[in-house]
Amino acid sequence: MAIVTTAFGGETVVLSIGLSVAMVTIEREAAVNRTGDCLRLARGLDEGFNENGLATMADDLPDQRTVVALDDGDVVGFVSIEECNPNVSELGWFAVADDRQGEGIGTELLAEVYDDSRAAGVELLAVKTLADTVESENDARTRAFYEKEGFRHVETIDSFPGWDPGNPCAIYVKPL
């Protein structure tokens, strides 16, 4: 597996992931080139994004910095990052292929985000997800994952602007 980070420059770094060694390539244009792959992965999830979310994702991804996990050239996970201000960034979109969940791919993607964000002077990461007031096993796993990663729930907003009615937004933050 390789992690491809989209950012500025064209630098290549070798990163140890678990017991294997993966090549990490940093290239700004890869976000645009991988948008279709990311959308295909998101559409293929058993439980994932609704049509409104997928349409918004299609609009957002080309403009967001994106970290993509590749296995033999196939996208198996991705996370996008949006800068809110010089000190705060938000995880925009995040997905790992159903058959690859639990392998540490999401954790490795976030490790890249943490390192990149700290280097850029970001002090706080935020993420929004469906609140626990809606019963969903998938979203419960998502919240548990963020909490395991050190994110803390700070607020729930219902109705959140741009979200479908009946989908309360839980906001989580993580100090870097």
C-alpha positions in Angstrom: 0.0 0.0 0.0 1.2 3.5 -0.7 -0.1 6.8 0.8 -0.2 9.6 -1.7 -0.4 13.1 -0.2 -1.5 16.0 -2.2 0.1 19.2 -1.1 2.6 21.7 -2.6 5.8 20.6 -4.3 6.8 17.3 -5.8 8.8 15.7 -3.0 9.0 11.9 -2.4 9.4 10.5 1.1 9.7 6.9 2.3 7.4 6.1 5.3 7.3 3.0 7.3 3.7 1.7 7.7 3.4 -1.2 10.1 5.8 -3.9 9.0 6.0 -2.8 5.4 7.6 0.2 3.7 5.4 2.4 1.6 6.3 5.2 -0.8 4.7 8.6 0.0 4.4 11.0 -2.9 3.5 14.6 -2.3 1.9 16.2 -5.4 -0.5 19.1 -5.5 -2.3 18.0 -8.7 -3.1 14.5 -7.5 -6.2 15.8 -5.7 -7.8 16.8 -9.0 -6.7 13.6 -10.7 -8.0 11.3 -8.0 -11.4 13.0 -7.4 -13.2 10.4 -9.6 -11.5 7.5 -7.8 -12.4 9.0 -4.4 -16.0 9.4 -5.5 -16.2 5.9 -6.8 -14.9 4.6 -3.5 -17.5 6.7 -1.6 -20.4 5.6 -3.8 -19.4 1.9 -3.3 -19.6 2.0 0.5 -22.3 -0.3 1.9 -23.2 2.5 4.4 -21.9 5.9 3.6 -22.8 9.1 2.0 -26.3 10.1 0.8 -26.8 11.7 -2.6 -26.6 15.2 -1.3 -23.3 14.4 0.4 -21.9 12.8 -2.7 -22.8 15.8 -4.8 -21.2 18.2 -2.2 -18.1 15.9 -2.1 -17.8 16.1 -5.9 -17.8 19.9 -5.6 -15.4 20.0 -2.6 -12.7 17.5 -3.4 -11.0 19.4 -6.3 -10.5 22.4 -4.0 -9.3 20.5 -0.9 -6.0 19.0 0.0 -6.5 15.3 -0.1 -4.5 12.3 1.3 -5.2 9.1 -0.7 -4.3 5.5 0.3 -3.4 3.4 -2.8 -3.0 -0.4 -3.1 -1.6 -1.4 -6.4 -2.7 1.9 -7.9 -6.3 1.6 -6.6 -7.7 4.1 -4.1 -8.6 2.2 -0.9 -9.0 5.3 1.3 -8.9 9.0 1.4 -9.3 12.1 3.6 -9.7 15.7 2.5 -8.6 18.7 4.5 -10.0 22.2 4.3 -8.2 25.1 5.9 -10.6 27.2 8.0 -7.9 29.7 9.1 -4.1 29.5 9.6 -4.6 27.7 13.0 -7.6 25.5 12.3 -8.3 22.9 9.6 -11.2 20.6 9.1 -11.4 17.0 7.8 -13.7 17.4 4.9 -14.4 14.0 3.5 -13.1 10.6 4.8 -13.6 7.1 3.6 -12.0 3.7 3.6 -13.2 0.8 1.4 -15.5 -1.5 3.2 -13.3 -4.5 2.7 -10.2 -2.6 4.0 -11.7 -1.2 7.2 -10.0 -2.3 10.4 -6.6 -2.6 8.7 -5.2 0.7 10.0 -5.6 2.6 6.7 -7.7 5.4 8.3 -5.2 5.8 11.1 -2.3 6.0 8.6 -4.2 8.6 6.6 -4.8 10.7 9.7 -1.1 10.4 10.7 -0.2 12.0 7.4 -2.8 14.8 8.1 -1.5 15.4 11.6 2.1 15.7 10.4 1.2 17.9 7.5 -1.0 20.1 9.6 1.5 20.5 12.4 4.2 21.5 9.9 1.8 24.1 8.5 1.2 25.6 12.0 -2.3 24.2 12.4 -3.2 23.9 16.1 -6.6 22.3 15.9 -8.4 19.8 13.6 -12.2 19.7 13.5 -14.5 17.1 11.9 -18.3 16.8 11.5 -20.2 13.6 11.5 -23.7 12.4 12.2 -24.7 12.8 15.8 -25.5 9.9 18.1 -29.2 11.0 18.3 -29.7 9.1 15.0 -29.3 5.3 15.3 -26.7 4.1 12.8 -24.1 1.4 13.5 -21.9 2.8 10.8 -21.9 6.3 12.3 -21.4 4.9 15.8 -18.2 3.2 14.5 -17.1 6.5 12.8 -17.6 8.4 16.1 -15.7 5.7 18.0 -12.8 5.9 15.5 -12.5 9.7 15.9 -12.6 9.4 19.6 -9.9 6.7 19.5 -7.9 9.1 17.5 -8.2 11.8 20.2 -11.0 13.9 18.8 -13.5 15.2 21.4 -17.2 15.9 20.9 -17.8 19.6 21.5 -21.2 20.3 20.1 -24.2 18.9 18.2 -26.2 21.2 15.9 -29.6 20.2 14.4 -30.2 21.4 11.8 -26.8 22.2 10.5 -26.6 24.4 7.4 -26.2 22.4 4.2 -27.1 19.1 5.9 -30.4 17.3 5.2 -33.1 17.7 7.9 -33.1 15.0 10.5 -29.3 14.6 10.3 -27.9 16.3 13.4 -24.2 17.3 13.1 -21.8 16.3 15.8 -18.7 18.5 15.8 -15.4 17.0 17.1 -12.1 18.7 17.6 -8.5 17.5 18.2 -5.7 19.8 19.4 -2.4 19.2 17.6 
